[in-house]
Amino acid sequence: MAAKKIILRFGKDISDKPIIYHLAKDYGLVFNIIKANVNPNKEGTVVLELTGEHYEKGLEFLESEGVRVQPLAEQLSRNEEKCTSCGACTDICPTGALYLNRPSMEVMFDSDNCVLCQICLKVCPVKAMEVKF
């Protein structure tokens, strides 16, 4: 089963519960936390890559706990027309999703390795990296 990227949103009343732990322990799901913003006094948001045989049961558990689950509708893409292959993004990409293809020295983008940190958006001088919803 291919991993699916989802967004979990939850209120302060459940921000201290180990919900992701239960996804792994009780449902055997494998997760990768892409982004997280959890504050006990506010709404929490976690972006997960999630896979496993009991995926649907895990989602049912989340919803029963009061977690709002949404599919991730955000992706980064590289606008090949704008990109000058300067390489500024390749130095800061934490996962190597942006890299230089040798020997051509062309910047390449592997969206499967992208964790949506969006650092590349800030450093690209020609704004070739774009967010798509």
C-alpha positions in Angstrom: 0.0 0.0 0.0 1.3 3.4 -0.9 1.8 6.0 1.8 -0.9 8.7 1.9 -0.2 12.2 3.2 -2.9 13.6 5.5 -3.4 16.5 7.8 -4.6 16.0 11.4 -6.3 18.9 13.2 -7.3 18.8 16.8 -8.3 21.1 19.6 -6.6 21.8 22.9 -8.8 19.3 24.7 -7.0 16.4 23.0 -3.6 17.9 22.3 -2.0 16.0 25.2 -3.3 12.5 24.1 -0.8 10.1 22.4 -3.0 9.7 19.3 -0.1 9.0 16.9 1.4 6.4 19.3 -2.0 4.6 19.1 -1.9 4.6 15.3 1.4 2.6 15.4 0.7 0.4 18.4 -3.0 -0.4 18.0 -3.3 -0.3 14.2 0.2 -1.2 13.1 0.4 1.9 10.9 3.8 3.3 9.8 4.0 7.1 10.0 6.4 9.8 9.0 5.7 13.2 10.6 6.3 15.8 7.9 5.2 18.9 9.8 3.8 19.4 13.3 2.6 22.4 15.3 1.2 21.2 18.6 0.5 23.7 21.4 -1.5 22.6 24.5 -3.3 25.9 24.5 -4.4 26.0 20.9 -5.4 23.8 18.0 -2.7 21.3 16.9 -1.9 20.5 13.3 0.2 17.5 12.2 1.0 16.5 8.6 1.7 12.8 8.3 2.6 10.3 5.7 0.7 7.2 6.8 0.7 3.6 5.5 -0.4 0.2 6.7 -2.9 -2.6 6.4 -5.4 -1.0 8.9 -5.2 2.5 7.4 -9.0 3.0 7.4 -9.4 1.7 10.9 -6.7 4.1 12.1 -8.6 7.0 10.5 -11.8 5.9 12.2 -10.0 5.9 15.5 -8.7 9.4 14.9 -12.2 10.7 14.1 -13.6 8.9 17.2 -11.1 10.9 19.3 -12.2 14.2 17.8 -9.4 14.6 15.3 -10.3 16.2 11.9 -8.6 14.3 9.1 -8.0 15.8 5.7 -6.0 14.5 2.7 -3.0 16.7 2.0 -3.9 18.9 -0.9 -0.6 20.8 -1.0 2.4 19.9 -3.2 5.5 21.7 -4.2 6.6 21.7 -7.8 9.5 23.1 -9.8 8.6 25.5 -12.6 11.1 24.4 -15.3 10.6 27.5 -17.3 11.6 29.8 -14.4 14.3 27.6 -13.0 17.9 28.7 -14.0 19.5 25.7 -12.2 21.5 28.0 -9.9 21.5 25.3 -7.3 20.6 27.5 -4.3 17.8 25.2 -3.4 19.9 22.0 -3.5 22.2 23.2 -0.7 19.3 23.7 1.8 17.0 20.9 0.9 17.0 18.6 4.0 15.9 15.5 2.2 17.8 15.8 -1.1 14.5 16.1 -3.0 16.2 19.0 -4.9 19.5 17.9 -6.3 21.9 18.7 -9.2 22.0 16.1 -12.0 25.5 15.5 -13.0 27.2 16.1 -15.4 24.5 18.4 -16.9 24.3 20.4 -13.6 20.5 20.8 -14.0 18.4 21.1 -10.9 16.1 18.1 -10.5 13.1 17.7 -8.1 12.0 14.4 -6.7 8.6 15.1 -5.2 8.5 11.7 -3.5 11.3 12.8 -1.2 9.8 16.2 -0.5 8.6 16.8 3.1 7.0 20.1 2.4 9.3 22.1 4.6 9.1 25.0 2.0 12.6 26.3 2.7 13.2 26.2 -1.1 10.5 28.8 -1.6 12.4 31.3 0.5 15.8 30.8 -1.1 14.9 30.5 -4.8 15.9 33.8 -6.4 13.6 33.3 -9.4 10.7 31.8 -7.5 10.8 28.6 -9.5 9.5 26.5 -6.6 5.7 26.8 -6.4 3.0 25.6 -4.0 0.0 23.8 -5.6 -3.2 23.0 -3.8 
